[in-house]
């Protein structure tokens, strides 16, 4: 199983970034997909989820700024991020979830400068 996240980088506050995660080795359409993030010295936290039925939810701290989406035909999950803030600086991880099993990618670093 591989989850390959990409798209991170350095951006100024107020800017935008689009993250992508390419997934292989699982039946993608059967898995809930999510983006999590972990800032230095902080616990990993949920950012957004895209469920198998197409519905999504987003953490309150990113609502209106970030949008998760998935493409079952391409085995891809995306996170569009706009109006970025310095506090969004973190390593962003892609997650695949089915029942009690979780798969994680290696993470991509997002740094937002003030």
DSSP file (Angstrom, degrees, kcal/mol; ACC not computed):
  #  RESIDUE AA STRUCTURE BP1 BP2  ACC     N-H-->O    O-->H-N    N-H-->O    O-->H-N    TCO  KAPPA ALPHA  PHI   PSI    X-CA   Y-CA   Z-CA
    1    1 A X              0   0    0      0, 0.0     2,-0.4     0, 0.0    24,-0.2   0.000 360.0 360.0 360.0 132.3    0.0    0.0    0.0
    2    2 A X  E     -A   24   0A   0     22,-2.5    22,-2.4   101,-0.1     2,-0.5  -0.996 360.0-176.6-133.4 134.7    1.3    3.4   -1.0
    3    3 A X  E     -A   23   0A   0     -2,-0.4   103,-0.8   101,-0.3     2,-0.8  -0.962  13.5-168.7-125.1 111.8    0.0    6.9   -0.3
    4    4 A X  E     -A   22   0A   0     18,-2.9    18,-2.4    -2,-0.5     2,-0.3  -0.866   3.3-165.9-110.0 104.0    2.2    9.5   -2.0
    5    5 A X  E     +A   21   0A   0     -2,-0.8     2,-0.3    16,-0.2    16,-0.2  -0.637  15.8 161.7 -88.7 145.9    1.5   13.0   -0.9
    6    6 A X  E     +A   20   0A   0     14,-2.5    14,-2.5    -2,-0.3   102,-0.1  -0.954  35.3  73.5-151.9 168.9    2.8   16.0   -2.9
    7    7 A X        +     0   0    0     -2,-0.3    11,-0.3     1,-0.3    -1,-0.1   0.332  59.4 133.8 106.4  -6.6    2.3   19.7   -3.4
    8    8 A X        +     0   0    0     12,-0.1     2,-0.3     9,-0.1    -1,-0.3  -0.165  22.0 121.4 -69.3 170.4    3.6   21.1   -0.2
    9    9 A X  E     -d  110   0B   0    100,-0.7   102,-2.9    99,-0.1     2,-0.5  -0.987  60.0 -49.6 165.6-166.6    6.0   24.1   -0.1
   10   10 A X  E     +d  111   0B   0     -2,-0.3     2,-0.3   100,-0.2   102,-0.2  -0.856  53.7 165.1-102.3 130.5    6.6   27.6    1.2
   11   11 A X  E     -d  112   0B   0    100,-2.6   102,-2.5    -2,-0.5     2,-0.1  -0.986  34.8-111.8-143.2 150.7    3.9   30.1    0.7
   12   12 A X  E >   -d  113   0B   0     -2,-0.3     3,-2.3   100,-0.2    72,-0.2  -0.480  50.6 -82.5 -78.9 154.7    3.1   33.6    2.1
   13   13 A X  T 3  S+     0   0    0    100,-2.5    72,-0.2     1,-0.3    -1,-0.1  -0.285 120.2  30.0 -55.2 137.9    0.2   34.1    4.4
   14   14 A X  T 3  S+     0   0    0     70,-3.3    69,-0.6     1,-0.3    -1,-0.3   0.280 100.1 115.9  91.9 -10.3   -3.0   34.6    2.3
   15   15 A X    <   -     0   0    0     -3,-2.3    69,-2.2    69,-0.2     2,-0.3  -0.078  57.8-120.9 -84.4-174.2   -1.7   32.4   -0.4
   16   16 A X        +     0   0    0     66,-0.2     2,-0.3    67,-0.2    66,-0.2  -0.926  21.0 179.8-131.7 152.3   -2.8   29.0   -1.8
   17   17 A X  E     - B   0  81A   0     64,-2.2    64,-3.0    -2,-0.3     2,-0.5  -0.984  16.2-146.5-145.5 150.6   -1.5   25.5   -2.2
   18   18 A X  E     - B   0  80A   0     -2,-0.3     2,-0.3   -11,-0.3    62,-0.2  -0.978  14.3-160.0-121.5 121.4   -3.0   22.4   -3.6
   19   19 A X  E     - B   0  79A   0     60,-3.0    60,-2.3    -2,-0.5     2,-0.3  -0.731   6.1-167.0 -97.5 147.8   -2.0   19.0   -2.1
   20   20 A X  E     -AB   6  78A   0    -14,-2.5   -14,-2.5    -2,-0.3     2,-0.4  -0.949   7.6-163.1-130.3 152.7   -2.4   15.7   -3.9
   21   21 A X  E     -AB   5  77A   0     56,-1.8    56,-1.8    -2,-0.3     2,-0.5  -0.948   6.5-157.1-139.3 117.7   -2.2   12.1   -2.7
   22   22 A X  E     -AB   4  76A   0    -18,-2.4   -18,-2.9    -2,-0.4     2,-0.4  -0.826  16.1-161.4 -94.9 128.9   -1.8    9.2   -5.1
   23   23 A X  E     +A    3   0A   0     52,-2.5     2,-0.3    -2,-0.5   -20,-0.2  -0.905  15.7 164.6-118.2 136.3   -3.0    5.9   -3.6
   24   24 A X  E     +A    2   0A   0    -22,-2.4   -22,-2.5    -2,-0.4     3,-0.1  -0.979  51.6  44.0-144.0 158.0   -2.2    2.4   -4.7
   25   25 A X  S    S+     0   0    0     -2,-0.3     2,-0.3     1,-0.3    -1,-0.1   0.429  97.6  73.8  91.3  -0.5   -2.5   -1.1   -3.3
   26   26 A X  S    S-     0   0    0    -24,-0.1     2,-1.4     5,-0.0    -1,-0.3  -0.900  94.0 -96.9-134.3 165.9   -6.0   -0.8   -1.9
   27   27 A X    >   -     0   0    0     -2,-0.3     3,-1.7     1,-0.2     4,-0.4  -0.725  43.9-164.5 -82.3  95.9   -9.5   -0.7   -3.3
   28   28 A X  G >  S+     0   0    0     -2,-1.4     3,-2.0     1,-0.3    -1,-0.2   0.859  78.5  58.3 -55.5 -44.8   -9.6    3.1   -3.2
   29   29 A X  G 3  S+     0   0    0      1,-0.3    -1,-0.3    43,-0.2    43,-0.1   0.692 103.0  55.3 -65.1 -17.3  -13.4    3.5   -3.6
   30   30 A X  G <  S+     0   0    0     -3,-1.7     2,-0.4     2,-0.1    -1,-0.3   0.546  96.4  82.5 -90.2  -7.3  -14.0    1.5   -0.5
   31   31 A X  S <  S-     0   0    0     -3,-2.0     2,-0.3    -4,-0.4    67,-0.2  -0.803  75.2-129.3-105.8 136.7  -11.8    3.6    1.8
   32   32 A X  E     -E   97   0B   0     65,-2.6    65,-3.0    -2,-0.4     2,-0.4  -0.614  31.6-148.5 -70.2 140.2  -12.6    6.8    3.5
   33   33 A X  E     +EF  96  50B   0     17,-2.7    17,-3.3    -2,-0.3     2,-0.3  -0.870  20.3 172.0-116.4 147.7   -9.9    9.3    2.7
   34   34 A X  E     -EF  95  49B   0     61,-2.5    61,-2.8    -2,-0.4     2,-0.4  -0.982  28.2-136.3-149.8 160.7   -8.5   12.1    4.9
   35   35 A X  E     +EF  94  48B   0     13,-2.6    12,-2.9    -2,-0.3    13,-1.7  -0.985  26.3 177.7-116.4 132.7   -5.9   14.7    5.4
   36   36 A X  E     -EF  93  46B   0     57,-2.7    57,-2.9    -2,-0.4     2,-0.3  -0.822   9.9-155.3-122.8 164.8   -4.3   15.2    8.7
   37   37 A X  E     -EF  92  45B   0      8,-2.5     8,-3.0    -2,-0.3     2,-0.4  -0.989   7.5-162.0-143.0 155.2   -1.6   17.6    9.8
   38   38 A X  E     -E   91   0B   0     53,-2.1    53,-2.3    -2,-0.3     2,-0.2  -0.940   8.5-160.3-140.3 115.5    1.0   17.7   12.5
   39   39 A X    >   -     0   0    0      4,-0.4     3,-2.5    -2,-0.4    51,-0.1  -0.553  46.3 -74.2 -87.1 157.5    2.8   20.9   13.5
   40   40 A X  T 3  S+     0   0    0      1,-0.3    -1,-0.1    -2,-0.2     3,-0.1  -0.283 120.0   4.2 -54.4 128.2    6.1   20.8   15.4
   41   41 A X  T 3  S+     0   0    0      1,-0.3    -1,-0.3    -3,-0.1     2,-0.3   0.524 113.6 105.8  75.6   5.8    5.5   19.8   19.0
   42   42 A X  S <  S-     0   0    0     -3,-2.5    -1,-0.3     1,-0.0     2,-0.2  -0.742  73.6-103.9-115.8 162.6    1.8   19.2   18.4
   43   43 A X        -     0   0    0     -2,-0.3    -4,-0.4     1,-0.1     2,-0.2  -0.479  45.9 -94.2 -78.7 155.6   -0.4   16.1   18.0
   44   44 A X        -     0   0    0     -6,-0.2     2,-0.3    -2,-0.2    -6,-0.2  -0.491  49.3-165.9 -67.4 138.0   -1.6   15.0   14.6
   45   45 A X  E     -F   37   0B   0     -8,-3.0    -8,-2.5    -2,-0.2     2,-0.3  -0.949  23.1-106.2-132.5 151.5   -5.0   16.5   13.9
   46   46 A X  E     +F   36   0B   0     -2,-0.3   -10,-0.3   -10,-0.2     3,-0.1  -0.544  31.7 174.3 -74.9 133.6   -7.7   15.8   11.4
   47   47 A X  E     -     0   0B   0    -12,-2.9    12,-3.0     1,-0.4     2,-0.3   0.804  61.9 -22.9-102.5 -49.8   -8.1   18.4    8.7
   48   48 A X  E     -FG  35  58B   0    -13,-1.7   -13,-2.6    10,-0.2    -1,-0.4  -0.990  51.5-149.9-162.8 155.6  -10.7   17.0    6.4
   49   49 A X  E     -FG  34  57B   0      8,-2.7     8,-2.0    -2,-0.3     2,-0.5  -0.984   2.7-160.1-134.1 145.6  -12.3   13.7    5.3
   50   50 A X  E     -FG  33  56B   0    -17,-3.3   -17,-2.7    -2,-0.4     6,-0.2  -0.979  22.9-150.5-124.2 116.5  -13.9   12.5    2.0
   51   51 A X    >   -     0   0    0      4,-2.9     3,-1.7    -2,-0.5   -20,-0.1  -0.290  26.9-106.1 -87.6 168.8  -16.2    9.5    2.5
   52   52 A X  T 3  S+     0   0    0      1,-0.3    -1,-0.1   -22,-0.1   -21,-0.1   0.749 118.2  58.6 -67.4 -22.6  -17.0    6.7    0.1
   53   53 A X  T 3  S-     0   0    0      2,-0.1    -1,-0.3     1,-0.0     3,-0.1   0.432 121.7-104.5 -86.8   2.9  -20.4    8.2   -0.5
   54   54 A X  S <  S+     0   0    0     -3,-1.7    -2,-0.1     1,-0.3    16,-0.1   0.281  79.9 129.2  95.5 -11.7  -18.9   11.4   -1.8
   55   55 A X        -     0   0    0     -5,-0.1    -4,-2.9     1,-0.0    -1,-0.3  -0.346  37.9-164.0 -74.5 160.7  -19.7   13.4    1.3
   56   56 A X  E     -G   50   0B   0     -6,-0.2     2,-0.3    -3,-0.1    -6,-0.2  -0.943  12.0-164.9-138.0 158.5  -17.0   15.5    3.0
   57   57 A X  E     -G   49   0B   0     -8,-2.0    -8,-2.7    -2,-0.3     2,-0.4  -0.989   7.4-158.1-143.4 156.0  -16.4   17.2    6.3
   58   58 A X  E     -G   48   0B   0     -2,-0.3   -10,-0.2   -10,-0.2     5,-0.1  -0.961  27.8-103.7-131.9 142.9  -13.8   19.7    7.3
   59   59 A X    >>  -     0   0    0    -12,-3.0     3,-2.0    -2,-0.4     4,-1.0  -0.328  36.5-115.7 -60.9 148.4  -12.4   20.8   10.7
   60   60 A X  G >4 S+     0   0    0      1,-0.3     3,-0.6     2,-0.2    -1,-0.1   0.847 112.6  62.7 -56.5 -35.0  -13.8   24.1   11.9
   61   61 A X  G 34 S+     0   0    0      1,-0.2    -1,-0.3     3,-0.0    -2,-0.1   0.576 113.2  33.9 -74.0  -5.5  -10.4   25.7   11.7
   62   62 A X  G X> S+     0   0    0     -3,-2.0     4,-2.5   -15,-0.2     3,-2.5   0.419  83.3 128.9-121.8  -2.7  -10.2   25.2    7.9
   63   63 A X  T << S+     0   0    0     -4,-1.0     4,-0.1    -3,-0.6    -3,-0.0  -0.293  80.6  15.1 -58.5 133.2  -13.9   25.6    6.9
   64   64 A X  T 34 S+     0   0    0      2,-0.4    -1,-0.3     1,-0.1     3,-0.1   0.314 127.3  58.5  85.6  -9.5  -14.3   28.0    4.1
   65   65 A X  T <4 S+     0   0    0     -3,-2.5    17,-1.5     1,-0.3     2,-0.3   0.697 101.0  45.2-118.3 -37.1  -10.5   27.9    3.4
   66   66 A X  E  <  -C   81   0A   0     -4,-2.5    -2,-0.4    15,-0.2     2,-0.4  -0.834  59.2-167.4-113.1 149.1   -9.7   24.3    2.6
   67   67 A X  E     -C   80   0A   0     13,-2.3    13,-2.9    -2,-0.3     2,-0.3  -0.977   6.2-156.3-137.9 124.1  -11.6   21.8    0.4
   68   68 A X  E     +C   79   0A   0     -2,-0.4     2,-0.3    11,-0.2    11,-0.2  -0.743  19.7 168.5 -94.3 145.9  -11.0   18.1    0.2
   69   69 A X  E     -C   78   0A   0      9,-1.7     9,-3.2    -2,-0.3     2,-0.3  -0.979  17.1-152.1-150.0 161.2  -12.0   16.1   -2.9
   70   70 A X  E     -C   77   0A   0     -2,-0.3     2,-0.5     7,-0.2     7,-0.2  -0.974   7.6-155.6-136.5 150.9  -11.4   12.6   -4.2
   71   71 A X  E >>> -C   76   0A   0      5,-2.9     5,-1.9    -2,-0.3     4,-1.0  -0.910   6.5-172.7-126.4 101.5  -11.3   11.1   -7.7
   72   72 A X  T 345S+     0   0    0     -2,-0.5   -43,-0.2     1,-0.2    -1,-0.1   0.786  84.9  58.8 -67.3 -26.6  -12.1    7.4   -7.5
   73   73 A X  T 345S+     0   0    0      1,-0.2    -1,-0.2   -45,-0.1   -45,-0.0   0.808 116.9  32.5 -71.3 -28.0  -11.2    6.9  -11.2
   74   74 A X  T <45S-     0   0    0     -3,-0.7   -51,-0.2     2,-0.2    -2,-0.2   0.443 103.5-123.9-107.2  -1.9   -7.7    8.1  -10.6
   75   75 A X  T  <5 +     0   0    0     -4,-1.0   -52,-2.5     1,-0.2     2,-0.4   0.936  67.1 136.0  55.4  48.2   -7.2    6.9   -7.0
   76   76 A X  E   < -BC  22  71A   0     -5,-1.9    -5,-2.9   -54,-0.2     2,-0.4  -0.939  41.3-165.9-128.2 147.0   -6.4   10.4   -5.9
   77   77 A X  E     -BC  21  70A   0    -56,-1.8   -56,-1.8    -2,-0.4     2,-0.3  -0.990  15.4-164.0-129.5 144.1   -7.4   12.6   -3.0
   78   78 A X  E     -BC  20  69A   0     -9,-3.2    -9,-1.7    -2,-0.4     2,-0.4  -0.854  16.2-159.3-127.4 156.5   -6.8   16.4   -3.0
   79   79 A X  E     -BC  19  68A   0    -60,-2.3   -60,-3.0    -2,-0.3     2,-0.6  -0.901  10.0-161.6-137.0 109.9   -6.7   19.2   -0.6
   80   80 A X  E     -BC  18  67A   0    -13,-2.9   -13,-2.3    -2,-0.4     2,-0.5  -0.808  14.2-169.2 -89.9 124.3   -7.2   22.7   -2.0
   81   81 A X  E     +BC  17  66A   0    -64,-3.0   -64,-2.2    -2,-0.6     2,-0.3  -0.958  11.8 164.7-120.9 128.4   -5.9   25.3    0.6
   82   82 A X        +     0   0    0    -17,-1.5   -66,-0.2    -2,-0.5   -67,-0.2  -0.865  57.4  32.5-134.7 170.8   -6.5   29.0    0.3
   83   83 A X  S    S-     0   0    0    -69,-0.6    -1,-0.2    -2,-0.3   -67,-0.2   0.902  83.4-163.3  48.3  46.2   -6.2   32.0    2.7
   84   84 A X        -     0   0    0    -69,-2.2   -70,-3.3   -72,-0.2     2,-0.3  -0.271   8.0-158.0 -66.2 145.4   -3.3   30.2    4.4
   85   85 A X    >   -     0   0    0    -72,-0.2     3,-2.3    -3,-0.1     4,-0.2  -0.835  31.1-110.9-119.6 156.4   -2.2   31.3    7.8
   86   86 A X  G >  S+     0   0    0     -2,-0.3     3,-1.8     1,-0.3    26,-0.4   0.850 117.5  63.0 -55.3 -33.4    1.1   30.8    9.6
   87   87 A X  G 3  S+     0   0    0      1,-0.3    -1,-0.3   -48,-0.0   -48,-0.0   0.568  88.6  70.3 -72.2  -5.7   -0.7   28.5   12.0
   88   88 A X  G <   +     0   0    0     -3,-2.3    -1,-0.3     2,-0.0     2,-0.2   0.517  70.0 121.5 -82.5  -5.7   -1.4   26.2    9.0
   89   89 A X    <   +     0   0    0     -3,-1.8     2,-0.3    -4,-0.2    22,-0.2  -0.413  40.6 107.3 -60.8 124.1    2.3   25.4    9.0
   90   90 A X  E    S- H   0 110B   0     20,-1.9    20,-2.9    -2,-0.2     2,-0.6  -0.970  75.6 -81.4-177.6 169.2    2.6   21.6    9.4
   91   91 A X  E     -EH  38 109B   0    -53,-2.3   -53,-2.1    -2,-0.3     2,-0.5  -0.867  47.1-146.1 -87.8 127.2    3.4   18.3    7.8
   92   92 A X  E     -EH  37 108B   0     16,-3.1    16,-2.1    -2,-0.6     2,-0.4  -0.841  13.9-162.6-101.9 129.3    0.2   17.2    6.0
   93   93 A X  E     -E   36   0B   0    -57,-2.9   -57,-2.7    -2,-0.5     2,-0.4  -0.891  13.1-138.3-116.1 139.7   -0.5   13.5    5.8
   94   94 A X  E     -E   35   0B   0     -2,-0.4    11,-1.9   -59,-0.2     2,-0.4  -0.759  25.0-166.2 -90.8 140.8   -2.8   11.6    3.6
   95   95 A X  E     -EI  34 104B   0    -61,-2.8   -61,-2.5    -2,-0.4     2,-0.4  -0.984  15.4-162.9-133.6 140.6   -4.9    8.8    5.2
   96   96 A X  E     -EI  33 103B   0      7,-2.2     7,-2.5    -2,-0.4     2,-0.4  -0.988  17.6-171.5-119.7 133.9   -6.9    5.9    4.0
   97   97 A X  E     +EI  32 102B   0    -65,-3.0   -65,-2.6    -2,-0.4     2,-0.3  -0.981  17.9 164.8-133.2 133.2   -9.3    4.3    6.4
   98   98 A X  E >   - I   0 101B   0      3,-2.4     3,-2.3    -2,-0.4     2,-0.1  -0.893  69.3 -49.7-146.6 116.9  -11.5    1.2    6.2
   99   99 A X  T 3  S-     0   0    0     -2,-0.3    -1,-0.0     1,-0.3   -68,-0.0  -0.394 124.4 -17.4  54.3-121.8  -13.0   -0.3    9.4
  100  100 A X  T 3  S+     0   0    0     -2,-0.1     2,-0.5    -3,-0.1    -1,-0.3   0.340 117.5  98.0 -94.4   9.5  -10.2   -0.5   11.9
  101  101 A X  E <   -I   98   0B   0     -3,-2.3    -3,-2.4     2,-0.0     2,-0.4  -0.833  48.4-175.6-106.4 133.7   -7.4   -0.2    9.4
  102  102 A X  E     -I   97   0B   0     -2,-0.5     2,-0.4    -5,-0.2    -5,-0.2  -0.971   7.0-164.3-124.9 140.3   -5.5    3.0    8.6
  103  103 A X  E     -I   96   0B   0     -7,-2.5    -7,-2.2    -2,-0.4     2,-0.4  -0.958  11.2-161.3-121.0 143.1   -2.9    3.6    6.0
  104  104 A X  E     -I   95   0B   0     -2,-0.4  -101,-0.3    -9,-0.2    -9,-0.2  -0.939   9.4-141.3-127.9 145.6   -0.6    6.7    6.0
  105  105 A X        -     0   0    0    -11,-1.9  -101,-0.2    -2,-0.4     3,-0.1  -0.320  37.0-100.0 -89.1-177.2    1.5    8.5    3.5
  106  106 A X        -     0   0    0   -103,-0.8  -102,-0.1     1,-0.1   -13,-0.1   0.607  61.8-120.2 -84.4 -12.3    4.9   10.0    4.2
  107  107 A X        -     0   0    0    -13,-0.1     2,-0.4     1,-0.1   -14,-0.2   0.115  12.6-122.5  92.0 152.8    3.6   13.6    4.6
  108  108 A X  E     - H   0  92B   0    -16,-2.1   -16,-3.1  -102,-0.1     2,-0.4  -0.999  25.5-122.3-135.2 134.7    4.3   16.8    2.7
  109  109 A X  E     - H   0  91B   0     -2,-0.4  -100,-0.7   -18,-0.2     2,-0.5  -0.607  22.1-170.2 -85.3 128.0    5.5   19.9    4.5
  110  110 A X  E     -dH   9  90B   0    -20,-2.9   -20,-1.9    -2,-0.4     2,-0.5  -0.976   4.5-174.4-114.6 123.8    3.5   23.1    4.2
  111  111 A X  E     -d   10   0B   0   -102,-2.9  -100,-2.6    -2,-0.5     2,-0.6  -0.977   5.1-166.8-121.9 123.1    5.2   26.3    5.5
  112  112 A X  E     -d   11   0B   0     -2,-0.5     2,-0.3   -26,-0.4  -100,-0.2  -0.936  10.1-154.5-112.2 117.7    3.3   29.5    5.7
  113  113 A X  E      d   12   0B   0   -102,-2.5  -100,-2.5    -2,-0.6   -27,-0.1  -0.644 360.0 360.0 -93.0 148.9    5.3   32.6    6.3
  114  114 A X              0   0    0     -2,-0.3    -1,-0.1  -102,-0.2  -102,-0.1   0.451 360.0 360.0 -90.3 360.0    3.9   35.8    7.8
